[in-house]
Each structure stands twice: as structure tokens, then as C-alpha cells.
Amino acid sequence: MSQQRISRIVEKWYMCEPLFFAIWTTHELIQNPHINTIRVGRGKIEYKDTFIQALTDHTLEQVLQCEVMRLLLKHPYLRKKNNSTLCYLASNITLQEYLKTPLPFPNAEQVFQTHDYNQQYFEFYYQKLIKHTDHISPVIDHAELASYSNPEKSGLENTAYWDKDDYHSAILNETIDRAFQNNAWGSLSRNLQELIVATLTPKINYRDILKSFRASIISVKHVLTRQKPSRRYGFLYLGSRRDFCTKLLFAVDVSGSVTSEDLTKAFSIINQLFKYGIESINVLQFDSTIKGKPLSLKKAKSTIQVIGRGGTDFQPLITYIDHHTDYDGLIIFTDGWAPVPTRPKNKRTKILWLFNHEINYLQMRNHVKPIGSSTFIQ
């Protein structure tokens, strides 16, 4: 009986929600009496018969749409999270932010008490929840949904199979790509379409980008020396050697929207640059203004004192580069939450934008393209 009800709903999607229908057919529907509600993962959609029977047709369709959306965003096939309760809550917040479902899932503003985190992505919410211990429990209007929507009750069970899975991710990607090519989005909003398409973006190895950037900005000076003979005249005339003299500025966004964890990553990357052959790096901190003078580093440091934590403005940084034209390269580490600055007048200094996360990179890469290349930390 439950399977027939589910089938009737899914069959309607064939015409009105073609992407939902296509995603559903990539997974096997299985009745599982040992679970409490419904869950997705490992190529399966498992449900408990009594849970389905307790739902009206309208509520059942909303539940099925949410589970398909989890698959579309590949929540069950991302890297496994340590905290199952917060993992499930983060997934539910993401669904509510984009689907605006009447199901009792909380939105970001209810949980975090701010507009700043609206319409973000699953892993963003998970990281915020780890630091935000006072997260709210969902308000339950329907008794039959109490277990399903409550992460304390269903988080462990419903995310039990969630882990990185390239095989099922590839199947979902092929299905999404066909929808993209045929514009078969159904009723999905533009913002949700963009979020889904973003999951198709090939991953970028930012370390390779850093190495490439290093190679493109490397500068060499010729130094005359008696210690090395001239190739043509031996020690009769001065020989020469080539010394690297690249001058690199690493600008770190220390505004309040950049987390301490992100700053730790930024300074870890600075230390990596020494391994890539950069002998000296100037580190400049900024938020809405430049914070002090650059700190000159000639070797890796374990700690750097952070100052700032205000708003973000890139324009003072561009102005700084226009007045200090002796830099070969500038790396801007940021979350990108600020207006795009004007193009620098300084044409000599090459610029690389290094975003703290993929979603910020996807939102900003086209906007900053006239100013420099970009990548993100995975």
C-alpha cells in the first residue's frame, strides 16, 4: 500500500518535476521495518511502512521531495561527518533554505539568529553548528513528523550510511547534467538550480594553482661574481649567477565573517609557499582597512597575531598595491563577502584570489576575473 502511494506521487513528477523523477529512478526503493522514518544513501531509499501510512498524500509528497533534494545536493555522498545529529540538522537547514518546505525544518535565521547565513550550503551550516552549541530544536506541528524532522531522534539513523561515494555521486552528476543540458528543472528556483549545478564543478587542486602562480611571478636577478667563471672567458672576466628575488604579498582577510579555522588555514598556506621556493613573503592583514604594516617572513611561523575582525573592503588593498608596485604577486585570502573593487592601476603585480570555500569561489570567480585568477581551499 505504501509503495503504491509513493509510486503514484513519483509518476506525477515525470511531467511536472522531471529532475526529481530522474533522480528518484537512480535509487532503489526498499521497505525497511528496522528504521523509524525514511532515509537515503548507498543507492537506496529506505522507508518504514507505518511512517508512510501516517502521512497524508500532501505531506508524503513534501517528505519525498526533501529526500530527493538531499540526493540532488549529494548530502549522503559527501565526506562523512563526525557528529551525526548536527550533520542531519545542517542538511535540514539547507533544504528549508532552498525548498521553503512547510515541513518542520528550521531555517538558518531561526538557528543562528542572523540574516548573514541565509541560503548557504550544507557543509557551511555543519561547520557553523559545530561552533554554535545553542542551536534550536525544530518546532513540531505534526506528531507523525516528530521523529523524522528531529535531528536528536533521527540524525544517527538517517545519516548512518552517509559517506564519500564517488560512484553514486557520478550517477547523480550525469542525471543533473542531462537536466542542465535540456533545461529540465521543473519548478526549481534559479538559486536552487545554481546550487545544484555548482555540485558538478570539477574540484580544483589549489596547491597546483599556488605552484603555478609561484612559477608565473618568479623573478630573477643576475649577480656578477668571481666565484663562478664566465662561460666564454673563464676567470678573466666576472661570471654571473641567477638569484631568485620574487617579492610576494599575502593579504589575509581578518574580518569578522572569516572564522578562526579559516585563518589557521591561511597561515598554513603561507608556510606551504616556503616549500614552493618563495624565499620571502610579506603578510598584510585587512578588513575594511589595512591593519598595520606588512609582516616580512623569511621562514615558516607557527603563530601570527591576528588584528581586525571588522567588516570587509577590498578597495584599500587595491589602493595599497597601486602605491607599492614592486610586488611580483599578490594572494588575497578571503571569504569574498564584500563588494568587488575597481581594477588596479598597477599592471605589474599579478593577483590570485584564494577563497576559503568552494561556494564562495563559485559566487565570486566571474566578478573578480578582470582583477586576477582565483581558486579555493577544498
Secondary structure as GFF3:
##gff-version 3
##sequence-region A 1 378
A	DSSP	alpha_helix	2	16	.	.	.	ID=ss1
A	DSSP	alpha_helix	18	24	.	.	.	ID=ss2
A	DSSP	beta_strand	28	31	.	.	.	ID=ss3
A	DSSP	beta_strand	38	41	.	.	.	ID=ss4
A	DSSP	beta_strand	44	47	.	.	.	ID=ss5
A	DSSP	alpha_helix	49	53	.	.	.	ID=ss6
A	DSSP	alpha_helix	57	72	.	.	.	ID=ss7
A	DSSP	three_ten_helix	75	77	.	.	.	ID=ss8
A	DSSP	alpha_helix	84	99	.	.	.	ID=ss9
A	DSSP	alpha_helix	108	112	.	.	.	ID=ss10
A	DSSP	alpha_helix	122	131	.	.	.	ID=ss11
A	DSSP	three_ten_helix	143	145	.	.	.	ID=ss12
A	DSSP	alpha_helix	146	149	.	.	.	ID=ss13
A	DSSP	alpha_helix	151	158	.	.	.	ID=ss14
A	DSSP	alpha_helix	166	182	.	.	.	ID=ss15
A	DSSP	alpha_helix	190	198	.	.	.	ID=ss16
A	DSSP	alpha_helix	206	217	.	.	.	ID=ss17
A	DSSP	beta_strand	220	230	.	.	.	ID=ss18
A	DSSP	beta_strand	234	244	.	.	.	ID=ss19
A	DSSP	beta_strand	248	253	.	.	.	ID=ss20
A	DSSP	alpha_helix	260	275	.	.	.	ID=ss21
A	DSSP	beta_strand	281	286	.	.	.	ID=ss22
A	DSSP	beta_strand	290	297	.	.	.	ID=ss23
A	DSSP	alpha_helix	315	323	.	.	.	ID=ss24
A	DSSP	beta_strand	329	334	.	.	.	ID=ss25
A	DSSP	beta_strand	350	355	.	.	.	ID=ss26
A	DSSP	alpha_helix	358	368	.	.	.	ID=ss27
A	DSSP	beta_strand	373	376	.	.	.	ID=ss28
###
